[in-house]
Amino acid sequence: KLSKERVQQLDGIGFDWDRARSAWDERYEELKEYQAKHGDCSVPQKQGSLGKWVHSQRRARKKGKLSKERVQQLDGIGFDWDRARSAWDERYEELKEYQAKHGDCSVPQKQGSLGKWVHSQRRARKKGKLSKERV
């Protein structure tokens, strides 16, 4: 056991007693910067260590392994817990804009990500895999 004197000495030079917490706080601060720059917390998983960290926060919460304090911190900056649902909602809004502009929802499949999404929605409905909410 460390003596009080040694604890004070280490404290005096800024010793980090909880490295795991510090690492989480560092990533959280990095995410806040990302959010300020991009307007959201949807860091792609492939985008280095921050993307992996964001994904691990979603997974930890889903498994009940993320503290309420950390959930609240992430909620406070608009963290997106259900990225798949948000991606669907974004494409839906994009389709509504397309429909308003073109008068239909017949987006050619070759027309980028929206065309691929529309095709996948039709395929999912045909297979009975599209929820009633989304039909």
Secondary structure, DSSP 8 states (H G I E B T S, - for coil): ---HHHHHHHHHTT--S-HHHHHHHHHHHHHHHHHHHHSS----TTSHHHHHHHHHHHHHHHTT-S-HHHHHHHHHTT--S-HHHHHHHHHHHHHHHHHHHHSS----TTSHHHHHHHHHHHHHHHTT-S-TTT-
